[in-house]
Amino acid sequence: MLSIFNKSLERLAFSGSNIFIKNKGKNAGIAIEVEYIFPLHGKEPEILVHEDGNPVRRYRIQTIAANPDLNGQFLHSSIRILANSAVMIDGIISKSKSDHSTWTDKEYEAVRL
């Protein structure tokens, strides 16, 4: 089990609002799923995706009227990389780093990138 976890760390890394994906060599064709909590900075924060050292995507998280400023909040996310290297990111926005609402809660706010 530990070797599977280590492969995930080699394939995917995080720093602040950045996702670093390695698609070359032994990482090619490896599907993984990792949960990560992004700290959000700025009214409409951005998530940056890098592939093999090159920036490839910039996602701006736009606000809604009920939550017009995301600064200081968190995105509790699930990042999936499929065997064909497609990337899927889903997340729930929360004011807490340790807890988030569920889809049945009134304040539930989710994003898909």
Secondary structure, DSSP 8 states (H G I E B T S, - for coil): -HHHHHHHHHHEEEETTEEEE--SGGGTT--EEEEEEEE--SSS-EEEEEETTEEEEEEE---BTTB---TT-EEEEEEEE-TT--EEEEEEEES-SS----TTSTT--EEE-
